Amino acid sequence: MKNLIKYTSLILILLTSSCEDIINVDLETGRPQIIVDGWLNNKFETQRIRLISTIGYFDTETPPAVENATVRVIDQVNNKTLNFTYDKDGYYTWTPTTLEDTLIVRQRPGDFDRDGDGLYDNYYKLEVSVNFDNKDLAFESYTSLERVPPIDSIFFQTSKGNTVEEDEIYGELFAKDFVGPADCYWIKTWKNGNLLNKSSEILLAFDITPGRSDFGNILTEPTAFIPPVRLGINLSISEDEENRGEKNYEVGDSVYCEIHSMTEKAFDFMSRSRSAMSNGGLFATPLANVPTNIIATNQDAEGMVIGVFNGSAISSKGYRINTKPPYDNRQL
């Protein structure tokens, strides 16, 4: 029996010490790719398209900027070329000179469907050429700027806690989706000037719902977003943040919201990107590139570019919580 205890203790010591060994994983580095981050809008402001290079999965440095590209956007409605010039940090910019130069929002349901595919993504064409990784690459993408509903109101209430100190202020955004199919939105919220940008705070809507649905084909009148979308302007607070005293909203906070219209392709890209950013845990799906709407136009560019090109119309509204909102029985 003593020998058994002695051998068991030895095994436990060996197992414990082996758990302290450092294992270096030598992963093969794949070929670099260009990432396109192209989000245009209809505001009278500088428009930006960013080009950076991919890096290794475990690399911690900032992805290198792609600085030597020729970037332009073709206005296919007015047959104009918008030449983007390099600024810094991978950003290429173009600024409209007058209000008339701002980008056009497509009037639905059926104008300018030039290619007849029903997607209406052919108002603006992105063209990029660049020498990258010792290859001359060329690629393109297409988008439209879709309609966006106005924000009717941002409304706040107080969820009653066990004590006054545990009361929680939460907000809802009220806006109505249009009649007609496939309106897609990205709703962004700023608290005290800080964008809510966790993966769990990326708020997307497909018509009136958080994900793809057939509501657009069913609605016969403008209809308000359902509660999961309306309530999505609240913070996603982790247990650690809650233990540190982080609050959702408090009296004195300013809240600013924007609704950005999106094409269906951009919606799918953002949905998959959000899932990839929150990917983790025992049953996590394998990492993979999110499908892109960037198209290689020469052989060398095949498989060398990822990312998204999209145009947005934007509506916005701000609110300051000056007094404690009325109580509501709903719990977040």
Salt bridges, closest charged atoms under 4 A:
ASP101 OD1 - LYS80 NZ 3.73
ASP111 OD1 - ARG106 NH1 3.78
ASP121 OD2 - LYS265 NZ 3.12
GLU127 OE1 - ARG72 NE 2.58
GLU127 OE2 - LYS125 NZ 3.10
GLU140 OE1 - LYS125 NZ 3.44
GLU146 OE1 - ARG106 NH2 2.75
GLU146 OE1 - ARG108 NE 3.63
ASP167 OD2 - LYS324 NZ 2.70
GLU172 OE1 - ARG230 NE 2.97
GLU172 OE2 - ARG330 NH1 3.00
ASP183 OD1 - ARG108 NH1 3.02
ASP183 OD2 - ARG147 NH2 2.83
GLU241 OE1 - LYS198 NZ 2.66
ASP253 OD2 - LYS191 NZ 3.88
GLU258 OE2 - LYS43 NZ 3.16
GLU258 OE1 - HIS260 NE2 2.72
GLU264 OE1 - ARG212 NH2 3.01
ASP268 OD2 - ARG212 NH2 3.01
ASP328 OD2 - ARG330 NE 3.72
